[in-house]
């Protein structure tokens, strides 16, 4: 049986039938987010500075200078995903992103699991960004960046980001625009300065591994280093997470998603290239002798005062990225609760009329990442593991939507929003799925056989725990069947029990 066409089902509607393009629930959000703020939200979530500065040393040590090609690989693949998402959000501009999209494309069970995976991935990504900011905060303020101070700084950053989100959509929009401007200008200024004053190599180094592969093939080394590209290219979906806060979302959001990929990817690649050409000794990084090449480059090129000024700009990037991530997580959790899909939904769907934000959903998006940050104290090399799991969860939830869209196309769905791919839709959709499966396999692949098995497979194990826990939760509580919001209505006369 197809999803309900009763416009009063679930949370209500803005008019018309749920199956019609542009139909959304009776939204409590205010449409206070303009097109540029929506793009800036995606950009600051994607954040070229955050991803590059967080994983530059890790990627350079694993793959040498050619690791920069990971930006091209991941950018091309995620652009395909963004095109698919653009079609879906144009027809279903509903807050919460991948969960309501999967619900309309497939059904309540598939949507519930998609939302569950995405929720945990977002919460862990918030931790990964705040954790990555810890050392830069420590250096900026002049104290040693130990594990404990890093965790403390991460928690403070999470709290500050939450306060900005609680101020409402206008504050979120301003934070996104300010973060976008500061990050883009800062990346360009610092990059140009490094090229002019501290360039140590020619462009040809991006074809020289400097022995990063050891005695074996370079491909495994490059695929290990590609984590920097995979971490870079998500965040564009945040443009759709706030769909109920944007005027004309069917036109604005697909364009903002594509622009996020273009501008964010170019800025990230430029930032990475300028750092690469400024590193004095690649082999010291590859051997582990130089564990923080970003900080070394900045201090060597700018001195202590200049480097700290850059740290201030970098901190703005980390903060704006955390704010955007929390906004996305809070709206997902609220969308879940609004459809009665999760325990405590009566509390989590509570809304602040004065600020037009989901109060308790945003609280979860702050408290859980802070607890994960404290939990990281028990693990060695916590940042890489946190980032790897975050990437796995995001990519898995993305591909659940991509697969749902491909299935719906095969069963007769014809995208009817203001943005469509036309006759190229099926090919693009299939290619996006193929890329996503490749990326997931690469992220999970164990690369340290000398380590204990549980440490070597920690990303896959964590993913399995989230998946199994979600399945048990869904089967025991059956929350997936409690909501009355439309589901599966993208497919004509389809069985939406899945």
N, C-alpha and C positions, 0 to 999 in steps of 0.2 A: 504494500500500500504506500502510495507516495505521501510525502510530508503534508501536513495540514495546510489548507489554503484559507483557513479562517483568520482574518486579520486581527482578531482579538486574542488569538492564541498566545500563550507565553506572557511576555511583558507588554503586549500591546503593539501598536504600529503607528507609523506616521501617515498612514493612508495607503490604500491599495492592497493587493494580495501579497503574501509573503514570497511567492514565487516570482514576483515582478522585480526587474532590475531596480536597485535603489531602495528597496524596502528594508527598513531597520526597525528594531523594537522601539517602544515608546521611551526615548532616551532622556535621561536626567542630565546628561552632559550639556554644557554650553558650547556653541560653535564659536569659540574664541581663538581658534588656531588658524592662522592664515596659511597660504601656500608656501611661503618661504620659511615660516616657522615649522611647518610639517616636514619640509625637506631638511631643515637644520636639525630637527629631532632625529631623523634617520642618520644624518651625517655624524652627529655627536655620539650616537650609539655605535655606529660603525667605527668612528674615531681613528683616523690614520696614525695619529701620534701615539695613542694608547697601545695599539697593537704592535706598532713598530718598536717603540721604546721598551715595551714589556718583553718582547721575544727576539729582539735583534741579536743579542749575545747568544742565546740558545740556538737560533737558526744558523748563525755564522759558524758556530762551533761544530754543528752537525753537518753542514753542507758547503762551507766556504762561501765566497762571494756569489757563485751562481745561484745561491738560494733565492736571490731577488726574482728569478723567473717564476717562483711560486706565486707571486702576485698576479702575473699574467694568467697562469693556469687556473687559479681559484677565481679570479675576476671573470674570466670567460664563462666558467661553469655557473657561478652564482648569478650572472646576468641572465642566463636562461631561466633560472629559478625565479628571478625578479619579474620576468615577462609573464610567467605562469601566474604568479601572485597578483600581478597587475590586472589580469583578466578576472580573477576570482573576486578581488576586492572591489572592482568596478561594478560587479553585479551584486555583491553582498558587502556593503560598507558598514560592517558591524564591529563595535569595540571588542578587543580581545584577540584579533588576528587569527592565528592558525586554528584555534578551537572552533569558533563559529564557522570558519570557512570549511573545515573538515565535516562539520555537522551538516551543512547544506549540501556538500558534494557527495557524502557517503551515508552517514547515519549517526545515531547517538553513541553507540559503542566505540566506533572508530574515532569519533570526535573526542570522546572522553579520554581515550588513551593518548591521542595527539596532544590534547591540552595538558595532561598529566606529565608527559615527557618534556614538553616545552616549558611548563612551569618550573620544574626542577632545573632544567638547563638554564633558564633565565636567572633563577636564584643563585646558582653556582657561578654564572657569568658575572653577576654583580660582585660576588666575592672575589673573583679572579681580577677584575678591574681595580677594585679597591686595594687588594693585596699587592698588585703590581705598582700601585701608586706609593705604597709604604716607603720604599727606599728613597724615592725622590722627595717625599715630605721630610724624611729624616735629614737628608742632605741640605734641603732648603732651610730647615730650622737649626741645623748645626749639631745634631747628635748622631750617634753611631746607628747605622741601619741593621740592627740585629733582628733575629726572628721575632722576638717579643715586641720590639718597638714597631716592626712592620705590621704585625697583627693589630696592635693598638691604634696605629695610624689608619689602618683599613677600617676599623670600626668607627672611628671619628668621622671619616669621609662618608661612610654609609649613613650615619646620623644626620650630617649636614645635608646630604642629598635628599633625605626623607623630609626634612623641614622645608626645603624648596618645593618639593612635590605637594606638600600639604597646603602650600600657599595658593594653589589653584592652577587652572589651565593657562591663564595669562602669565603667571610667574614661570610656569614650565616653558611657555613659548619664548619668553625673554631669556631664560637660562639657555635654551637651545640656540637662539640666535647669537647671544653673546659668546657662548662656547664655540659655535661654528666660526664666528669672526676671529676670535682669539686664536683658535687652533690653526685655521688656514693661514692667517697672516703670520703667526709665529713660526709655522712650519716653513713657509716661504722665506722669511727673513733669516732664520737660523740656517736653512739649507744653502741659501745664496752666500751667506757669510762663510760657511765652511768651504764651499767651492772656491771662493776667492782667496781666503787666507790660510786654509789648512788642507788643501788637496794634496794627497800623498801618492795617488795612483792615477793611471789612465783608465778610460772606460773599458778597455780590454780585459780588466780583471774579472768582469762578470762572466767570463768564459773559462776562468782558471780556478780549479778547486783547491789549489795549494795543499793537496794531499789529504783533504778531509775524508776521503773514502778509504784511506789506508791501503791495504793490498787488494781489496776487492773492487767490484763494480761501483761506479758512481751513483747509479740509479737508487739503490737503497738509501744512500746518504742524502740524496736530494729529496726523496720522499719523506725522510725523517725531518728534514729542515722545512718542508712545505707546511708545517704547522703554522708558520707565521702568515702564510697566505690564507689558510683555512680560517684562522682566527680573525683575519682582517675583514673578510667579506660577508659578515652578517650584521644586521642592524637596519637594513632597508625595510624589513618587515614592520619595524616600529612605526613607520608612516601609516600603515594600515591598522595598527593597534589602537590608534586614536581616531579612527574613521568617523565616529559620531561627534567629533569636536571640530570638524572641518566642513566648510561650505563646498558644495559640488565635489564630493569625495571621488566620484567615478572618474572625473577628469584629473583632479589635483593629485591624488595619491599614486596612481601608476606612473605619472610623470616624475613625482618626487622620488619614487623608488629607483627609477632608472638614473635620475640625476645623482642620487646618492652613490650608485656604483661608479658613474663616470668621474665625478669630482673627488669622491673619497678614495677611489682606487688610484687616480693620478697623483693625489697628494701623498698617499702612502708610499707609492713607488718612488716618488721624488725624495721623500724623507729618507727612505731606506738607501737610495743611491748616494745621497750626499754623505750619509754616515759611512757607507762602505768605502767611498773614495777618501775618507778622512782617517780611517783606521791605519795606524802605522805598521803594525805587525799582525798579519792574519794568523800566522802559525802560533803565535802566543795565545790567541783566542781559541784556536782549534785544539791546542794541547791542554787547555784549561788553566794556563798560567795567568791569562787576563780574563777574569770572569765577568767584568762589567765594562765592555768596550765603549758603551754610550757615554757613561760618566767620564771615562778617561779622555775620550775625544773632546767632550765639552770643556773639561778643565784645561786640557792642553791648548785648545784653540782660543778660549775666552778668558782663562784665568778664573779665580774663585768667584769674584763678583759677577762676571758675565755668566758663568755657569749657573749661579744661583738665580739670576734673573730668568734664564731659560727654564730652570726648574719650576719657577713660578708660573710660567706659561704652560708648561707640561702639566702642572697641577690643575690648572683650569680645565685642560682637556680631560683629565681623569675624572674630575668632579662632574663636568657636564655629561660625560659618558655614563657615569653612575646614575645621575639624575634621569637620563633617558631610559636606561635599563629598568630602573625602579618604576617609571611611568608605564612602561610596557608590561612589566610583571603585575603591577597593581590592577591594570585594566583587564588582563587575562583572568586573574583570580576573581575580579568582580563579575566579569562575563560568565565565568563558571558558576558563581554563586547566584547570579540573577536567574539562571536556568535551573537552579536547585540541583546542581551536579556534584556537590562536594559537601562533606561534613562541616557543620557550622555555617551553612549558607545564609541563615537568617542574620548572622552577625556580619559575615563578609560582604553581603550585598548592601549594607548600610551606607548611606550616601550623605555627604555634608552639603546641604542646600546652599549654605553661604559661600563655600569655596568650589562647589561642583566637583568634588573628588570622592572616590570610594575610600572612606577613612580606614577601616580595618583591613581592607585588602592591601593598601599601601603599608600598613603596619607590618603585615606578614612579609612584604617585600623588603623590609628593613631588618626585622628581627632574625629571620632565618639565615640570610647571608652573613650577619654578624656571628651567629652561632657556628656556621661553617668555618669562618675565619679563625675562631678560637679552636675548633676541632683540628685545623691544619697544623697545630703545634706538635701533634704526635707523628707527623710524617716528614721524612726527608724529601728534599726537592719538591716541596708542596706546590709551588706555583705551576710547574709544568704539568703535574697531575690534575690540578684544579682546572687549568686551561684546557687540557685534553678532554676531560669529562664534559666540560661546558660545550666544547665544539661538537663532541659526539651527540649530546642531547639536542642541541640546536639543529644540527644537520639531520638527525633522525626525525625530528618533528617536522622539519621542512619537507623531507621526502615523503612523509605520511600524507601531507597535503598534495604534493606533486603526484603521488600515486593515486590519491583519491580523484584528482582532476583528470588523470589519464583514464582511469576506470570510467568516470562519468562521461568522458568524450566517447569512449568506445560504446557506451550504452545509450548514447544519443544526446548528451548535453551539448548545446551550442551556446557559448558565452554570449550574453545579451547586454552587457554593460556598455559604458561609453568608450572602453578600450578593449579591443579584441585583436587576436593575431590572425584571424581569418583562416585561410587554407594552410597556413604554416603552423597552426596551433598544435596539431598532433605531433609533428616532427619535433618542434621545440620542446613540447612536454616530454616526449620520450627521451630526448637528449638530456634534458634537465635531470630526469630520473637516473639515467646511466651515470652522469657525473656524480650525483649524490651518493649512489651506491659505491662508486670508486673511492670517494672521499671518506666515507664511513669505514670501509675496509682498511684504508691507509691509516686512519686515526687509531683504530683498534689494534693494528698489527704490532705484536711484541717485538721490541728491538734490543732488549738487554738480557740475553740468555744467562748471563752470569749472576743476575739478581734472583732472589727467591721468586717462585712462580706467582705467588699472590701479588707481589710488587710489580712483576713484569706484565701481568694481566689486569692491573688495577682499574684501568679505564673500562675494559670490557666487563669486569666484575661489577663495577659501580653501575654501568648501564643495565646489566642484567638484574641487579637489585631493584633499580627503579622500575624496570619493566615488570618483573614478577610481583613486586609490591603493588603496583598499579592494577595488575590483573586480579590479584587477591582482593584488593580493596573494592574493585568494580563488581566482582562476583558476589562478595559478601554483603556489601551495602546496597548494591543495585541503584546507586545514585544516578547512573546514566539513564535510567528509565523514568525518573521522577519529573523531569522538566517537560513542559508542553511547547517549548519553542520549536519552530519548524525544523525539519531535518530531512535530508535526502531528496528535497524537492527539485534539485538541479536535474535529476534523472526522471524522465517521464515514466510514470506508472512503475516505479521500481520498488522492490522490497527493501525497506530501510531498516530492517531489524539489526543489521550489522553495526 
